Amino acid sequence: MKKEIYVNKPLSLGKIMELLDKYPNLKKISCPPSLYSRISQNYLQALDELGVKVEPVAKKGRPKKYHEKDTEKVELLLKSGHTPHEIAETLKLPLKTVYYLKDSPLKPGRKIEYDPQQVQKVKNLYKNGVSAKEISDNLKIPIRTVYSLLKR
């Protein structure tokens, strides 16, 4: 009979009795860490007295496809100014994977065309009574963009 089993359902009194009946030579029960934290201390003590050890399993499931080294490469290239698209081509990774591996809150989409200083300049001009049309002409920004920048 088995001496070790893996359980992925909560251990209740009924479940423990069922396992002990089914596996009389049982010495070790493994379970996920989330399940282990929910097992009653009384059950753990009782099983320990019977010579059955309950242990959480560190990690089960599919192994990671990309390692810490890949994440570090992506972060390094992002910090050096490369775009996610360039990184994907350089490292031969799918673009979605580059976004998955990075730590920063970078999201796919268009780059910001107007820096915060220019947005503030547009807002200050508008506050000082300069019309949106004049701001558009002076700064060579489309009128719709001026209105968009004023909403930020």
Sequence and secondary structure as in RCSB ss.txt:
>XXXX:A:sequence
MKKEIYVNKPLSLGKIMELLDKYPNLKKISCPPSLYSRISQNYLQALDELGVKVEPVAKKGRPKKYHEKDTEKVE
LLLKSGHTPHEIAETLKLPLKTVYYLKDSPLKPGRKIEYDPQQVQKVKNLYKNGVSAKEISDNLKIPIRTVYSLL
KR
>XXXX:A:secstr
  SEEE  S   HHHHHHHHHH TT  EEEE HHHHTTS HHHHHHHHHTT EEEE S  SS  SS HHHHHHHH
HHHHTT  HHHHHHHHT  HHHHHHH  S   SS   SS HHHHHHHHHHHHTT  HHHHHHHHT  HHHHHHHH
H 
